[in-house]
Amino acid sequence: MSILKILFALVITSPFPRRSYDIESDRRTRRSAINTIAEEFFGSQCILHPGSIVACDLAIGLDHTGIYIGRNRIVERHGDGKIRKVSVNEFINSSTLRSGVTLYAACVNGKVIASSEIAKRAREAVGTNSGYHLIGNNCHRLTAYLATGRRHDITTFSALATILDTKHPGLEWKSAIIR
């Protein structure tokens, strides 16, 4: 990892809460460079499995989410509205807004949240296009649907985290690796 990318990660994933001062919301959405470095140093990252719920940081304090489906591929809603399969590298690094540094996975007690049903829904969604709207039809809405099988009227990463935490109490985001 380049020095520039590490510095960028430290700025956008500071150890301080960046979205909310609500303790519960912070627990569900917190990601920090310090934790990521510690997880990498101690080898305690989550190992991705098909159906894992993943996220990466965007440069402007926002987030991008999708579903890992195996073979180094993630299903995401692209900015043109198309639901597509991309490599992990493309997911975290395909635009100037994406940090290109760390992929995070939704976990509970250090174990990644994943299921074959989530992976199946994600694979079936590939190639569809229902348009894109930053608020009304974004990646978080798609990820919530793929993760639960139900449509949710959400717009933010925090709202996605709340939905996931309801189904998987103790939600946390940990740096992720593929084995």
Secondary structure, DSSP 8 states (H G I E B T S, - for coil): --HHHHHHHHHHT-SS-SS-S-HHHHHHH---HHHHHHHHHHT--EE--TTEEEEEEBTTS-EEEEEEEETTEEEEE-TTSBEEEEEHHHHHHSSTTB-SS--EEEEETTEE---HHHHHHHHHHTT-B---BTTTB-HHHHHHHHHHSS-----SHHHHHHHHHHHSTTEEEEEEE--
